[in-house]
């Protein structure tokens, strides 16, 4: 799950970079359209460099998302296998007392179905809930570097 979270955060960083590159390109093109040279301050490079960076961000983000999904699915599979094994071991230790909880077939079906029902929580919700907290904080931190008032 840490790997999936890390890939998600790298995706957020790329989203921030992509947004900055788009804003920089539009700023440059707007100045050109108005007939202003736009080279009065420090030069940050040519628009072709910005376009290349934008293309890299747009290509890398889906790959990071796919990697995050794959890692989350693998983690979910491992967690569910371990939980299923623990539950079946505990049911085996109960011996004949497990009849109080239902027939063996019904218990096995419940173990399989209920553990598989955790897939969405483990593979999607956990990473996404953490990302929902960390992404705005990271965006606010980057915005604060440019304008503390806007970040506030």
C-alpha positions in Angstrom: 0.0 0.0 0.0 2.9 2.3 0.6 4.1 1.9 -3.0 0.6 2.7 -4.3 0.4 5.8 -2.1 3.8 6.9 -3.2 2.8 6.5 -6.9 -0.3 8.4 -6.2 1.6 11.3 -4.6 4.1 11.3 -7.5 1.0 11.6 -9.7 -0.1 14.6 -7.7 3.3 16.2 -8.1 3.0 15.6 -11.9 -0.5 17.2 -11.9 1.0 20.3 -10.2 3.8 20.4 -12.7 1.4 20.0 -15.5 -0.8 22.8 -14.2 2.2 25.1 -13.8 3.4 24.3 -17.4 -0.1 25.0 -18.8 -0.3 28.3 -16.9 3.2 29.2 -18.1 2.4 28.4 -21.7 -0.9 30.3 -21.6 0.9 33.3 -20.0 3.6 33.2 -22.7 1.1 32.9 -25.5 -1.1 35.7 -24.1 1.9 38.0 -23.9 2.8 37.2 -27.5 -0.8 37.8 -28.6 -0.7 41.2 -26.9 2.5 42.0 -28.6 4.6 42.1 -25.4 7.9 40.3 -25.6 7.6 38.8 -22.2 11.4 38.6 -21.7 11.5 41.4 -19.1 12.1 39.1 -16.2 14.2 35.9 -15.9 13.7 33.5 -18.8 12.3 30.1 -17.8 13.1 28.5 -21.2 11.4 28.2 -24.5 7.8 27.2 -25.1 9.1 24.0 -26.9 10.7 23.0 -23.6 7.4 23.6 -21.7 5.5 21.6 -24.3 7.9 18.7 -23.9 7.5 18.8 -20.2 3.8 19.0 -20.5 3.8 16.0 -22.9 6.0 14.1 -20.4 3.5 14.8 -17.5 0.6 13.8 -19.7 2.2 10.5 -20.6 3.6 9.6 -17.2 0.4 10.3 -15.1 -1.6 7.4 -16.7 1.3 5.0 -16.2 1.6 6.0 -12.6 -2.1 5.5 -12.1 -1.9 2.1 -13.7 1.0 1.2 -11.5 -0.8 2.4 -8.4 -3.9 0.3 -9.3 -1.7 -2.8 -9.9 0.1 -2.3 -6.6 -3.2 -1.8 -4.7 -4.7 -4.9 -6.3 -1.7 -7.0 -5.4 -1.8 -5.7 -1.8 -5.5 -6.4 -1.6 -4.9 -9.9 -2.9 -2.2 -10.6 -0.3 -4.3 -9.1 2.6 -7.4 -11.1 1.6 -5.5 -14.3 1.2 -3.9 -13.9 4.7 -7.3 -13.0 6.2 -9.0 -15.9 4.6 -6.3 -18.3 5.8 -6.5 -16.9 9.4 -10.3 -17.3 9.4 -10.2 -20.8 8.1 -7.5 -21.7 10.7 -9.7 -20.3 13.5 -12.7 -22.2 12.2 -10.6 -25.4 12.1 -9.5 -24.8 15.7 -13.1 -24.6 16.9 -13.7 -28.2 16.0 -17.3 -29.4 16.4 -18.2 -26.1 18.2 -18.3 -24.4 14.8 -21.6 -26.1 14.1 -23.1 -23.4 16.3 -22.3 -20.9 13.5 -23.8 -22.9 10.7 -22.9 -25.7 8.4 -19.4 -26.1 7.0 -20.5 -25.2 3.5 -22.3 -22.0 4.7 -19.3 -21.0 6.8 -16.9 -21.5 3.9 -19.2 -19.5 1.6 -19.4 -16.7 4.1 -15.6 -16.6 4.6 -15.0 -16.5 0.8 -17.7 -13.9 0.0 -17.1 -11.6 3.0 -13.4 -11.5 2.6 -13.7 -10.8 -1.1 -16.1 -8.0 -0.3 -13.1 -6.2 1.3 -11.4 -5.8 -2.1 -12.8 -2.4 -2.9 -12.0 -1.1 0.6 -8.4 -2.3 0.5 -7.5 -1.7 -3.1 -9.3 1.6 -3.7 -10.6 3.3 -0.6 -7.5 3.2 1.6 -5.2 4.8 -0.9 -7.8 7.3 -2.1 -8.8 8.4 1.4 -5.1 9.1 2.2 -4.7 10.9 -1.1 -7.8 13.0 -0.4 -6.0 14.4 2.6 -2.4 14.7 1.3 -3.1 16.1 -2.2 -4.8 19.3 -1.1 -2.0 19.8 1.5 0.7 19.4 -1.1 -1.1 21.7 -3.5 -1.5 24.3 -0.8 2.2 24.0 0.0 3.2 24.6 -3.6 0.8 27.5 -4.0 2.1 29.0 -0.7 5.6 29.2 -2.3 4.1 31.4 -5.0 1.5 33.3 -3.0 0.8 32.7 0.7 -2.4 34.7 0.4 -3.7 32.3 -2.3 -2.7 29.3 -0.3 -4.6 30.6 2.7 
